[in-house]
Amino acid sequence: MVSLPVLSPDVQECQVIARRAASVAAFITCVVLANYLTATFGLIPVGFGLMATAGTYAAGLTFVFRDLIHEAGGRWLAVTAIATGAVLSWFVASPALAVASGVTFLVAELADLAVYVPLRERGLLTAVLVSNIVGFTLDTFLFLYLAGFPITGPVVAGQLVAKATMTALGLAVLWLVGKRQAVGVA
């Protein structure tokens, strides 16, 4: 029988801090990248006659990272990360786009939180999946409206498909990491 080493409290705390910092950094990077791409390229084709803002794929990743921030640091850390992303977006996008993004992320965060917290007892993957669907659906309509993009079938569908794709990718990574940890491979 192979026994796994027991980590000291100091090492465990360092790991928690590292996960927290990585989640926040990834979230903020995705917010700023999404706003930069959208400000630079506007709407782009995403296939099958659908359109999405150019930053939609990066924005789609933010929902998974936001849930990981919840896990590692709670809702106030998530709100702080949203505010930081909005402020930094001010430098890469128009003020109107940065405000639309910040307001949208904050509203979607509150909706995500309302779904994520009660579902967390049923498992991380379930909570992430359902809260992401609620969050990215609300995000799609609110962002398009506030940022002045058209709310048409091809644009809404393109946004939703792109964000669902990134949620699926994020869930796959979380599932694989969970499986590796379950067998003792870090």
C-alpha positions in Angstrom: 0.0 0.0 0.0 1.3 3.4 -1.0 0.7 6.2 1.4 0.6 9.8 0.3 2.7 12.4 2.1 0.8 14.6 4.5 1.4 18.2 3.8 2.2 20.6 6.6 -0.3 23.4 7.3 2.2 25.9 5.8 2.4 24.0 2.5 -1.4 23.7 2.4 -1.8 27.4 3.0 0.7 28.2 0.3 -1.3 26.0 -2.1 -4.5 27.7 -1.3 -2.9 31.1 -1.8 -1.4 30.0 -5.1 -4.8 28.6 -6.4 -6.5 31.9 -5.3 -3.9 34.0 -7.1 -3.9 31.9 -10.2 -7.7 32.0 -10.4 -7.8 35.8 -10.0 -5.0 36.4 -12.5 -6.7 34.2 -15.1 -10.0 35.8 -14.6 -8.7 39.4 -14.9 -6.6 38.4 -17.9 -9.6 37.0 -19.6 -11.8 40.1 -18.9 -9.1 42.5 -20.2 -8.4 40.2 -23.3 -12.2 39.9 -24.0 -12.6 43.7 -23.9 -9.5 44.4 -26.0 -10.6 41.9 -28.7 -14.1 43.2 -28.7 -13.0 46.9 -28.9 -10.5 46.0 -31.7 -12.5 43.7 -33.9 -16.2 44.1 -32.9 -18.4 41.4 -34.2 -16.8 38.4 -35.9 -18.2 35.3 -37.7 -18.0 32.1 -35.5 -19.3 29.7 -38.1 -22.6 28.4 -39.3 -23.8 32.0 -40.0 -23.4 33.0 -36.4 -21.7 36.1 -35.1 -20.2 37.0 -31.7 -18.1 39.8 -30.3 -14.5 39.0 -30.8 -13.8 38.6 -27.1 -16.6 36.1 -26.5 -14.4 33.1 -26.2 -12.2 34.8 -23.6 -15.3 36.1 -21.8 -16.6 32.5 -21.8 -13.6 31.3 -19.7 -14.3 34.0 -17.1 -17.3 32.1 -15.8 -15.3 29.0 -14.8 -12.5 31.2 -13.4 -15.1 33.2 -11.4 -16.4 30.0 -9.8 -12.9 28.9 -9.0 -12.4 32.3 -7.3 -15.5 31.5 -5.2 -14.0 28.2 -4.2 -10.6 29.7 -3.3 -11.6 33.1 -1.9 -15.3 33.8 -1.7 -17.7 36.2 -3.3 -15.9 39.4 -2.2 -12.7 38.3 -3.9 -14.7 37.6 -7.1 -16.3 41.1 -6.9 -12.8 42.6 -6.4 -11.5 40.7 -9.5 -14.5 42.0 -11.5 -13.8 45.6 -10.5 -10.1 45.2 -11.3 -10.9 43.7 -14.7 -13.2 46.6 -15.4 -10.7 49.2 -14.4 -7.9 47.6 -16.4 -10.3 47.3 -19.4 -10.6 51.1 -19.4 -7.1 51.1 -20.8 -7.7 48.7 -23.7 -11.3 49.5 -24.7 -13.5 52.5 -24.9 -14.9 53.8 -21.6 -18.4 52.8 -22.7 -17.3 49.2 -23.4 -15.4 49.0 -20.1 -18.4 50.2 -18.2 -20.8 47.9 -20.1 -18.4 45.0 -19.4 -18.0 45.8 -15.7 -21.7 46.2 -15.1 -22.5 43.1 -17.0 -19.9 41.0 -15.2 -21.1 42.3 -11.8 -24.8 41.5 -12.6 -23.9 38.1 -14.0 -21.7 37.4 -11.0 -24.6 38.0 -8.6 -26.8 35.7 -10.7 -24.0 33.1 -10.8 -23.6 33.4 -7.1 -27.3 32.9 -6.4 -27.2 29.6 -8.4 -23.6 28.4 -7.6 -23.7 28.6 -3.8 -26.8 26.4 -3.2 -25.7 23.9 -5.9 -22.2 23.6 -4.6 -23.4 20.9 -2.1 -24.2 18.7 -5.1 -20.6 18.9 -6.4 -18.3 21.4 -8.1 -19.0 20.4 -11.7 -22.7 20.6 -11.3 -22.5 24.0 -9.6 -20.1 25.3 -12.3 -22.2 24.0 -15.2 -25.6 25.3 -14.0 -24.3 28.7 -12.7 -22.3 29.2 -15.9 -25.4 28.7 -18.1 -27.3 31.2 -16.0 -24.4 33.6 -15.9 -23.5 33.5 -19.6 -27.1 33.7 -20.8 -27.7 36.8 -18.7 -24.3 38.2 -19.7 -25.0 37.8 -23.4 -28.2 39.8 -23.4 -27.1 42.5 -21.0 -23.7 43.0 -22.5 -25.0 43.2 -26.1 -27.6 45.8 -24.9 -25.3 47.9 -22.8 -22.4 47.9 -25.3 -24.7 48.8 -28.2 -24.3 45.5 -30.2 -27.3 44.2 -32.1 -29.5 41.6 -30.3 -30.3 39.4 -33.2 -30.7 35.6 -33.5 -27.3 35.0 -35.2 -25.5 37.3 -32.6 -27.2 35.9 -29.5 -26.7 32.3 -30.7 -23.1 33.0 -31.6 -22.4 34.4 -28.1 -24.1 31.5 -26.4 -22.4 28.8 -28.5 -19.0 30.4 -27.9 -19.5 30.7 -24.1 -21.0 27.2 -23.8 -17.9 25.9 -25.7 -15.6 27.6 -23.2 -17.6 26.3 -20.2 -17.4 22.8 -21.6 -13.7 23.2 -22.0 -13.3 24.5 -18.5 -15.5 21.7 -17.1 -13.4 19.1 -18.9 -10.2 20.5 -17.4 -11.8 20.6 -13.9 -12.9 17.0 -14.3 -9.5 15.8 -15.5 -7.8 17.6 -12.6 -10.2 16.0 -10.1 -9.5 12.6 -11.6 -5.8 13.1 -11.3 -6.1 14.2 -7.7 -8.3 11.2 -6.9 -5.5 8.8 -8.0 -2.8 10.7 -6.2 -1.2 12.4 -9.2 -0.9 16.2 -8.6 
